[in-house]
Every structure is written in C-alpha cells, then in structure tokens.
Amino acid sequence: MKVIWFIVLIGWSLSVAASPTIQVERFIAAYNQHDIHKMLELTTQEVKWLYNINDKILIETDSKDALRTAMVAHFKQQPNARSQIKSSLTLGNTVAVIEEAFSHDGVSSQCALSIYQLKQSLIQSVTYYAATACQQ
C-alpha cells in the first residue's frame, strides 16, 4: 500500500510542476501584488538578481534573504511598481521576456529584456538589461 501511495505522490508532483513560462508569470504576478513571500516561494535559495548595464554584470542580490531585503526597500520606494509581459520566448529552463515596467506614478513605463533561468522549476536567476522606451 505504501508503494502505491508513493507512486501516486510522485505522479502528482510531476503533474503539478509548472512550465518555466508559467513560473515566470507567477513570479511577475506576485511582484505586481507586492507579495514578497510568494515571490520567494518561486525562487531557489541562492537566487541571483542581476543587471547587465554597459557590458557589466551587476549583482543586486545573491540569496533569498538579500532578495527579500531588496524587494522591501523597492516596494517602499516604488509603491506603484508593477510589470507586464509584452512577449516571451522559452528555451528549456530559460525564459526571455520583454517586460514593461511601471513605477513612480503607475502610468509611465519603460521596457527591458529580462532573462529568467530556472532550476527544478524554481527561478535561479533574473538578469535585466538596460531599459528603454517601449515600442508601440
């Protein structure tokens, strides 16, 4: 009987594992709700938040604790912060996204390429590239 339950649990866990694209959508939805707890549930323990600016990689955070601290400060400074996916492309465990980010007044926006890399269905890193005006 225990073997049957074990097989059922394994099958169930595989069926609920979301695709990388869905995990990124969930992460952005949690960001939009300013739900840091939910954001962290979707990341690995050593999640990295990176910026690629002027050909340099800047490490914003390198753990869940650092991401939590950064998001608390970010949402305090940007109470209207939200983001939406304009387009995305998934290749294996990597999701490239054009994100339109709204902040300050909640109306004006800018767009950027972001690359989400996942490991075992959890976000392992997010790399943002320089933002620019969104194309209509």
Backbone torsions as a table, in degrees:
resi	resn	phi	psi	omega
1	MET	NA	-41.1	179.3
2	LYS	-61.9	-37.1	180.0
3	VAL	-64.3	-40.7	179.8
4	ILE	-63.5	-44.8	178.5
5	TRP	-63.3	-38.5	178.2
6	PHE	-61.7	-44.4	179.2
7	ILE	-64.5	-42.2	178.5
8	VAL	-62.0	-44.8	179.7
9	LEU	-64.0	-41.0	177.8
10	ILE	-63.0	-46.5	178.8
11	GLY	-61.7	-40.8	178.8
12	TRP	-65.0	-44.2	-178.1
13	SER	-64.4	-35.7	177.4
14	LEU	-69.8	-34.4	-178.1
15	SER	-73.6	-27.2	-178.7
16	VAL	-91.1	-7.2	177.6
17	ALA	-65.9	118.6	-175.7
18	ALA	-80.9	154.9	176.1
19	SER	-66.5	157.9	177.4
20	PRO	-55.0	-40.0	-179.2
21	THR	-63.2	-43.7	179.4
22	ILE	-64.3	-39.7	178.9
23	GLN	-63.1	-40.7	177.4
24	VAL	-65.1	-42.3	177.4
25	GLU	-60.3	-40.6	178.3
26	ARG	-65.1	-40.5	179.8
27	PHE	-63.0	-45.1	179.9
28	ILE	-67.4	-36.9	176.3
29	ALA	-62.9	-41.9	177.3
30	ALA	-64.9	-39.0	176.1
31	TYR	-59.5	-46.1	-178.7
32	ASN	-63.5	-28.7	177.2
33	GLN	-87.8	-2.1	-176.0
34	HIS	57.1	35.5	-178.8
35	ASP	-95.7	84.6	-176.4
36	ILE	-62.1	-39.1	179.3
37	HIS	-57.6	-46.7	179.7
38	LYS	-66.6	-39.9	176.9
39	MET	-56.3	-46.5	-177.1
40	LEU	-67.9	-31.1	176.3
41	GLU	-61.6	-25.4	-176.1
42	LEU	-94.0	6.8	-177.4
43	THR	-120.2	160.4	172.9
44	THR	-75.7	166.4	179.9
45	GLN	-62.2	-34.6	-176.5
46	GLU	-102.9	32.6	-177.8
47	VAL	-54.4	138.2	178.6
48	LYS	-115.0	137.5	177.1
49	TRP	-116.6	111.4	-170.6
50	LEU	-122.4	155.4	173.3
51	TYR	-126.5	133.3	174.6
52	ASN	-107.4	100.0	-176.4
53	ILE	-128.9	129.0	179.7
54	ASN	52.4	46.1	178.8
55	ASP	62.1	22.3	176.9
56	LYS	-125.7	138.7	175.9
57	ILE	-93.2	120.2	176.9
58	LEU	-106.3	128.5	179.7
59	ILE	-93.6	111.9	178.0
60	GLU	-80.4	-46.3	178.6
61	THR	-142.7	158.4	178.3
62	ASP	-139.9	23.2	176.9
63	SER	-165.6	166.8	176.5
64	LYS	-61.0	-42.7	-179.3
65	ASP	-61.5	-42.5	179.4
66	ALA	-67.2	-38.0	178.1
67	LEU	-65.4	-42.1	177.7
68	ARG	-57.7	-49.4	-179.6
69	THR	-60.6	-44.5	-179.5
70	ALA	-64.5	-40.1	-178.5
71	MET	-70.6	-37.1	176.3
72	VAL	-58.9	-48.1	179.5
73	ALA	-65.4	-41.1	-178.8
74	HIS	-62.0	-48.7	-177.7
75	PHE	-70.1	-28.1	175.5
76	LYS	-68.7	-41.2	-179.8
77	GLN	-77.4	-31.4	-177.0
78	GLN	-124.2	74.1	-175.5
79	PRO	-65.9	-16.2	178.1
80	ASN	-101.4	10.7	-176.4
81	ALA	-61.5	132.2	173.5
82	ARG	-158.9	165.4	-176.5
83	SER	-145.8	151.4	174.6
84	GLN	-137.5	147.6	178.2
85	ILE	-81.9	122.2	175.4
86	LYS	-88.9	-37.4	175.3
87	SER	-161.1	160.2	179.0
88	SER	-151.2	159.2	177.7
89	LEU	-141.3	129.7	-179.2
90	THR	-113.3	132.1	176.4
91	LEU	-134.3	102.7	-176.4
92	GLY	63.1	-124.1	-180.0
93	ASN	-96.7	19.5	178.9
94	THR	-118.7	133.0	178.9
95	VAL	-123.3	118.9	175.3
96	ALA	-96.5	131.6	-174.0
97	VAL	-132.9	137.2	165.1
98	ILE	-94.1	114.7	-178.5
99	GLU	-108.3	136.6	171.3
100	GLU	-101.4	116.4	-176.7
101	ALA	-104.6	130.7	177.6
102	PHE	-110.9	136.5	177.4
103	SER	-151.8	-164.2	-179.6
104	HIS	49.1	-94.5	-175.7
105	ASP	-88.7	-5.0	-179.6
106	GLY	79.4	-0.6	-178.3
107	VAL	-112.8	-51.4	-179.4
108	SER	-71.4	151.3	-175.0
109	SER	-145.3	169.8	171.7
110	GLN	-144.9	159.2	-177.8
111	CYS	-116.1	151.0	178.5
112	ALA	-152.3	154.7	172.1
113	LEU	-86.0	133.0	174.2
114	SER	-130.6	142.2	-180.0
115	ILE	-117.3	119.7	177.7
116	TYR	-104.2	127.4	175.8
117	GLN	-114.5	131.8	-175.8
118	LEU	-113.7	153.7	175.6
119	LYS	-138.5	121.2	-178.5
120	GLN	51.8	47.3	177.2
121	SER	67.9	12.4	177.0
122	LEU	-118.5	147.5	-179.4
123	ILE	-73.2	121.5	-178.0
124	GLN	-97.3	-33.3	177.3
125	SER	-155.9	153.1	173.8
126	VAL	-131.1	124.4	177.7
127	THR	-117.2	123.9	178.5
128	TYR	-103.7	140.6	176.0
129	TYR	-105.5	163.1	-175.2
130	ALA	-50.9	134.9	-179.6
131	ALA	-81.0	154.6	178.8
132	THR	-147.4	172.1	175.8
133	ALA	-62.5	141.7	179.3
134	CYS	-73.2	142.2	176.0
135	GLN	-87.5	137.9	-179.2
136	GLN	-81.1	NA	NA
